Amino acid sequence: MIPAREECFELIRKYEMFPHIVRHTRVVTDVALFIAHKLNDSGQHLDIALVEAGALLHDITKTISITTGEDHAQTGYELIVSLGYPEVADIVRQHVRLGPVKYDPDVVTEAELVNYADKRVKHDKVVSLKDRFTDIRKRYKNKFAGLRVPFDVIEQETQVLEKKIFSKIDISPEEINRIFSESGSGKEARFF
Ligand SMILES: [Fe+2]
């Protein structure tokens, strides 16, 4: 089961997501869906509804985690499982770091795509992986609950993932920045 878009919005309201996290969520969702359609046009078989729900809910416990210090990938997973959406929960669980799952060089999964899209959006702006990891290092230095590997390892893993994704479509990672700056990402969230 995958929650409908409106149910995802309801959850975002219910869990009182901070407006800046809503704006981040909206841009991550737009980027993930844009790349998902490109990938499917090129022969991948991504479930678009699953990508959308995973992206919309990836930071569902982020707001509370700022107070509690909890690992929001893990608590977001637990929350979404408890609501009866294990497939979406598994995407939430893996949005900071992928795994443990089998890596297939020929297939891009919904979890990989949401993880990647989140790494391309700093606040509500589309940026390069390099810029996003510089930002992550600065903001989360020594205080990222649940993270047991250095950011360098996650950055390298994400670079490998970026290569895989863009080897399958006819645009470059840099073009994503251009497309989203032209389409006005970062304006008021239009979904909420
Ligand atoms: Fe997050």
Boltz pocket constraint, residues with backbone or C-beta under 6 A from the ligand:
constraints:
  - pocket:
      binder: B
      contacts: [[A, 58], [A, 59], [A, 62], [A, 72], [A, 95]]
      max_distance: 6.0
